[in-house]
Amino acid sequence: MHILLTRPKDDIPALKHKLVEQGFTVSACPMLDINILPVEEVDTSTAQKRSTAQAYIFTSANGVRAASHHGLTKNPNLPVFAVGPATADACRIAGFKKVTEAGGDVQSLVGMIKAADIDEASGSLVHISGRDQAGNLVQQLYDAGYEATSLVLYRAETISALPDDIATLLASGEIEAVMFYSSRTATHFVTLTERAGIKLSITAYCLSDAVAQILKQAGVVDIKVAANTTEDSMLKLLTENY
């Protein structure tokens, strides 16, 4: 099976390696370019957010990489909450020693934080995020009585068009399956293929029902949805249908 990966560039090598080891042919076309903000573009209250943080929250490995770039890993004993296994692994690689891992989605992340031994008066829960955020993590935590704030350290820009080689492979049907990890990625993929006049005849492997719905509305018939929102679940889905 020839699979197309749509994740950001830095997330692709490890995933591609796993898939190639299992016998898949893999091409890559990141839908988003991840750009870490320079210091001068970061919110001027950054220093205050850092100094009052009692824990960091990460919802992607991109956030971890941005935090490392901006020196937020200099306190490795600061507790961190990670949305799922891949993000938790990135936190540990970055040097954080106290990593708590949720089930792969924002709801399980909020539930995990609520269950943790956190003193709401001891400082902020700081969500290291991108400029365009999905969901309302900070608002949910604020409504639950926590002092929570978002620290934007990167932006994810959509690519302007499909590369010619990827467009050719999709149009010819040589790419048989595409993996989608986010609604934004799926939406932009549909936009680019429609713009290129490509009729999709793929199997869409989706991280969630919300992502799957976007492909369904675009006319994709063969859609598979992971049992839970983790990369391991996506890989299991692929091998079960290979």
Order of alpha helices (4+ residues) and beta strands (2+ residues): beta-alpha-beta-beta-alpha-beta-alpha-beta-alpha-beta-alpha-beta-alpha-beta-alpha-beta-alpha-beta-alpha-beta-alpha
